[in-house]
């Protein structure tokens, strides 16, 4: 299966859901133009409260559309952008990528994966039980976070639904994704 951008979303406010767009502009070192989470330093309110000067490793939020399918099969009604993602992908195991993987989106944009998104209780405002549905446990009892990945923009560019995604893995040894 070819990896593609299924949807793009942004919101100028700190709302959980982000509206779908025809295109979004990614800005190197900042994030999504016009999105409340764009910036050199953290913009997520809980992180700003802890230390407003820490670097923004969460400029872009990506979720795989396969998660939406899994959630629908479990009885949840979730659409692209509704869980706060900027880019919804199809055909990529986002959660299986190593830290530092670069996703080349469309003709110019490049996002470097910095880590896993830690889901928050706000997801239950969309539908009760949604937060628990995006968490799981592996065979050893370790927590699995399924709510997508976060990244930084390393090359600016316009991103649209239908754009191809090319994956560039970082040098070996690969580091597994950790929450950011």
For each residue, the residues with C-beta under 8 A, 3 or more apart:
1: 90 91
2: 91 164
3: 89 90 91 92 164 165 166 167
4: 89 90 91 162 163 164 165
5: 8 87 88 89 90 105 106 159 160 161 162 163 164 165
6: 65 80 88 89 90 161
7: 20 65 80 81 87 88 161
8: 5 20 21 22 23 24 86 87 88 159 160 161
9: 18 19 20 21 24 80 81 85 86 87 88
10: 18 19 21 24 32 33 34 35 86
11: 14 15 17 18 19 35 36
12: 34 35 36
13: 36
14: 11 36 45
15: 11 18 36
16: 82 83 84 122 123 125 126
17: 11 81 82 83 84 126
18: 9 10 11 15 35 81 82 84 85 86
19: 9 10 11 81
20: 7 8 9 79 80 81
21: 8 9 10 24
22: 8 160 161
23: 8 158 159 160
24: 8 9 10 21 32 33 34 35 86 87 158 159
25: 32 33 34 156 157 158 159
26: 31 32 33 60 105 109 111 153 155 156 157 158 159
27: 30 31 32 33 38 153 156
28: 153 154 155 156
29: 40 152 153 154
30: 27 33 38 39 40 59 153
31: 26 27 35 37 38 39 56 59 60 86 152 153
32: 10 24 25 26 27 35 37 38 59 60 86 153
33: 10 24 25 26 27 30 38
34: 10 12 24 25 38
35: 10 11 12 18 24 31 32 38 86
36: 11 12 13 14 15 43
37: 31 32 43 44 56 58 59 61
38: 27 30 31 32 33 34 35 43 59
39: 30 31 42 43 56 59
40: 29 30 55 56
41: 52 53 54 55 56
42: 39 47 48 51 52 54 55 56 58
43: 36 37 38 39 47 48 56 58
44: 37 47 48 58
45: 14 48 49
46: 49 50 120
47: 42 43 44 50 51 54 58
48: 42 43 44 45 51 52
49: 45 46 52
50: 46 47 54
51: 42 47 48 54
52: 41 42 48 49
53: 41
54: 41 42 47 50 51
55: 40 41 42
56: 31 37 39 40 41 42 43 59 152
57: 114 115 150 152 180
58: 37 42 43 44 47 61 114 117 150 180
59: 30 31 32 37 38 39 56 150 151 152 153
60: 26 31 32 86 87 111 150 151 152 153
61: 37 58 84 85 86 87 117 148 149 150
62: 85 86 87 88 89 94 103 111 113 148 149 150 151
63: 67 68 80 83 85 87 88 89 94 147 148
64: 67 88 89 90 92 93 94 95 148
65: 6 7 68 69 80 88 89 90
66: 69 70 90
67: 63 64 70 71 134 146 147 148
68: 63 65 71 72 78 79 80 88
69: 65 66 72 73
70: 66 67 73 74 146
71: 67 68 74 76 78 130 133 134
72: 68 69 75 76 77 78
73: 69 70
74: 70 71 133
75: 72
76: 71 72 127 129 130 133
77: 72 127
78: 68 71 72 82 83 126 127 130
79: 20 68 82
80: 6 7 9 20 63 65 68 85 88
81: 7 9 17 18 19 20 84 85 86 88
82: 16 17 18 78 79 126
83: 16 17 63 78 123 126 130 134 147 148
84: 16 17 18 61 81
85: 9 18 61 62 63 80 81 88 148
86: 8 9 10 18 24 31 32 35 60 61 62 81
87: 5 7 8 9 24 60 61 62 63 105 111 159
88: 5 6 7 8 9 62 63 64 65 68 80 81 85
89: 3 4 5 6 62 63 64 65 92 94 103 165
90: 1 3 4 5 6 64 65 66
91: 1 2 3 4 165
92: 3 64 89 97 103 165 167
93: 64 96 97
94: 62 63 64 89 97 113 148 149
95: 64 116 144 145 146 148 149 177
96: 93
97: 92 93 94 101 113 149 167 169 177
98: 101 113 169 170 174 175 176 177
99: 113 114 115 170 174 175 176 177 178
100: 112 113 170 174 175
101: 97 98 112 113 167 168 169 170
102: 110 111 112 113 154 167 168 170
103: 62 89 92 110 111 112 113 151 165 166 167 168
104: 109 110 165 166 167 168
105: 5 26 87 109 110 111 157 159 163 165
106: 5 109 157 158 159 160 163 164
107: 157 158 163
108: 155 156 157 158
109: 26 104 105 106 153 155 156 157 158 159
110: 102 103 104 105 153 154 155 157
111: 26 60 62 87 102 103 105 151 152 153 154
112: 100 101 102 103 151 152 154
113: 62 94 97 98 99 100 101 102 103 149 150 151 177
114: 57 58 99 149 150 151 152 180
115: 57 99 149 150 177 178 179 180
116: 95 145 147 148 149 150 177 178 179 180
117: 58 61 145 147 148 149 150 179 180
118: 145 147 179
119: 123 131 134 135 145 146 147
120: 46 123 131
121: 124 131
122: 16 125 126
123: 16 83 119 120 126 130 131 134 147
124: 121 127 128 129 130 131
125: 16 122
126: 16 17 78 82 83 122 123 130
127: 76 77 78 124 130
128: 124
129: 76 124 132 133
130: 71 76 78 83 123 124 126 127 133 134
131: 119 120 121 123 124 134 135
132: 129 135
133: 71 74 76 129 130
134: 67 71 83 119 123 130 131 145 146 147
135: 119 131 132 143 144 145 146
136: 143 144 146
137: 141 142 143 144
138: 141 142 144
139:
140:
141: 137 138
142: 137 138
143: 135 136 137
144: 95 135 136 137 138
145: 95 116 117 118 119 134 135 179
146: 67 70 95 119 134 135 136
147: 63 67 83 116 117 118 119 123 134
148: 61 62 63 64 67 83 85 94 95 116 117
149: 61 62 94 95 97 113 114 115 116 117 177
150: 57 58 59 60 61 62 113 114 115 116 117 180
151: 59 60 62 103 111 112 113 114
152: 29 31 56 57 59 60 111 112 114
153: 26 27 28 29 30 31 32 59 60 109 110 111 156
154: 28 29 102 110 111 112
155: 26 28 108 109 110
156: 25 26 27 28 108 109 153
157: 25 26 105 106 107 108 109 110
158: 23 24 25 26 106 107 108 109
159: 5 8 23 24 25 26 87 105 106 109 163
160: 5 8 22 23 106 163
161: 5 6 7 8 22
162: 4 5
163: 4 5 105 106 107 159 160
164: 2 3 4 5 106
165: 3 4 5 89 91 92 103 104 105
166: 3 103 104
167: 3 92 97 101 102 103 104
168: 101 102 103 104
169: 97 98 101 174
170: 98 99 100 101 102 174 175
171:
172:
173:
174: 98 99 100 169 170
175: 98 99 100 170 178
176: 98 99
177: 95 97 98 99 113 115 116 149
178: 99 115 116 175
179: 115 116 117 118 145
180: 57 58 114 115 116 117 150
